[in-house]
Amino acid sequence: MITINNLVKAYNGNIVVNIPSLAFEAGELVGVVGNNGAGKTTLFRLLLDLVRVDKGQIFSNQMDVAATEKWKTYTAAYLDEGFLIQYLTPEEYFYFVGKLNGISKVDVDEFLIGFGAFFDGSVLKSGKFIRDLSKGNQFKVGIAACLLQKPEVLILDEPFANLDPSSQMRLVKMLKDLAVQKKVTVLVSSHDLNHVTDVCHRILLMERGRIIKDIDTTADTLQELEEYFQV
Amino acid sequence: MILTLLSHQWKSFWRGRGVSKSIAMQLFLSFIILYLLASCLVLGLALGHLLGQLFPGQDTVKVYCGLILYYFALDLVMRFLFQELPVLSTQPYLTQNIRRSQLVAYLNARSLFHFLNILPLFIFIPFIFTNIAPAFGAAAAAAIAATILSMTVFNHFLMLYIIRRSVLNTWWLAGFLFTIAALAALDYFHILSLSSVSTFFFVKILFHPWLALLLMVLALSAFLNNRRFLLNNLYIEELSKRSGEKRSTEYTWLQQWGTIGELIGLDIKLIARNKRPRYVAIMSVIFTLYGFIFFRHENLAPFNFYILLFPAIFMTGLFIINYGQFAFAWQSSGFDGLLTGNLPVSEYIRGKFLLFNVSSTLAFILTSFYGFMDWRLLPVLAAAWLYNLGLNSAFTLWFATVNYKGIDLTKSATFNYQGIGATQWIWALVALVGPYLIIVPFVLFGAPWVGIAALGILGLISFLFRNWWITFLTKEFYKRKHLILQGFRER
């Protein structure tokens, strides 16, 4: 689904991403872990053509992401609040995203009903603009908007970080369902080793821009990771 | 402690995001502030003269007294529009080892540094020195000065109190507005003339200076009232600005245009719901009155093309120049999302183009009423409109693609020069003066109307070729897409 060739990105002479070769298949649930500054978010931005590559290429379905926009039709991502439109109400934002993806208002409403438990009453009909919602609720809006698009590729940056425990559990369940049923490729980065080993089939460990471990999750993976991060 | 807090406030003004870090812009900003103050000072010094000329035959001091209450009533209205609660600055201090009474004293002191408090000083006080002191003596002069100061302070704290109260209970605001409207109506229908009341009071003060003490007591009571209220209610949620419940709006009439309609709806909401774009839009509407300054007899009779073309371009194109340069920067906080979503860039650009066209056309419709002054203005306006429609929209959008500075929508509009650098001013000049390159040769050759027609035709052709423009602009955007994203991320 996604192939990376000789990817290099540097800021001011410091190499922040350096991946010679990497591939994701359809339906894989991949977790990316690493300390701060490892290059996780930059990697995601490169995948979405939000940052210019210095060397190398990224192919989504054999299309170079920097050369065409077609991959946007089946890709959805939420990295930070910069992905939301701050001065809209959540409903307006959902309808807007729906409109861009050819989903009618009725279908959007139906979709949102399924999210009632996830939103827990504080997102819809809140009478607030997105900029006035709490960080966690903004995250929920972002994630819901991604799932609304029924993407084939989903990229989330630290989704567990700002969610309350019940929402984290719900998100874990949603991601597991996605990968199984709909053959969606999911990339998730997280500082939460427990969730990542629980949810993901495959884990990439990044350090200073390089992928130093690429493992299929087993029962021992959590311990392996904890050993790596031990101080 | 209060001095420390005030010094923080001073720093936050000069270091704020709205203030450019370049020395040139800071100098420019200081210059503007000083210029405004100097103008007010000049007005104050010349007040005696002005009153003598405007109301010939009457005692200037009497007229002065009559004006005072009018001014302060107007002042209340202006405060309603412009006065801001200096609250957000207290949040970091609430948990520090600072006593509440100190914070309240700081809040009160800080709030006094507002141009609306300095304005009456500059306007009214000089007159006291020039006219009142020599005629009525030092005591009377001091009394009037104290009165002016007291009224300023009183108005200031009264308004703060009303605003703070109306955060919790909108009836306060309604009551205030109603009172003002009632006073205005009474005055308009000559039932209760503000000026005669004013004259009565202040002349009395002139002869009995001790009456000024009454007003000082009034001011003091307003201050103490505010202080008491703050001490009891220094909670963040209760002090912040009125924020009612927001409702979702759908523009059904835009639905028929699909994605473009959606994008235009997004822009409309951006303008309506954010202070700075709203300010830009309102200014563009207000400046359609600019024509009254230029379209006067001395320019219309000989039909001086040079002078008449400028306001035409300015009025029909102001929105494009002010808003359009930052066409992408306005959405800088959500730009990552827009570019990741299923939104073709060409559609996005087409939406902006359409927005400019609509604004220009609306401005043209509004300004076409100037045609009643002189029908020959209509073709000039039409040519300016076509220029803005076809050429200015495209050029300004191109300029927006080389603008890498994002704009923080949450900041207020006054003195907010974020994102404005020398290049923005230069571009505005180019957009306004560009058409002259076409007009001047024709005027010099004695065929000005042909020049006007040429301008209009060029604009029209450019407009008809807008698909080509959009393809070109999309390519230009792609060339710089990552630079734009990077610049917007820095904010």
Interface residues (C-beta under 8 A of the other chain):
Chain A: L48 D49 L50 V51 R52 E69 K72 T73 T75 A76 A77 L79 D80 E81 G82 F83 L84 I85 Q86 Y87 L88 T89 E91 E92 Y95 F96 V97 K99 L100 N101 G127 K128 F129 R131 D132 Q149
Chain B: S243 E245 K246 R247 S248 T249 E250 G258 T259 E262 L266 K269 L270 R273 N274 Q331 S333 G334 F335 D336 G337 L338 L339 T340 G341 N342 L343 P344 V345 L409 T410 K481 H482 L485 Q486 R489
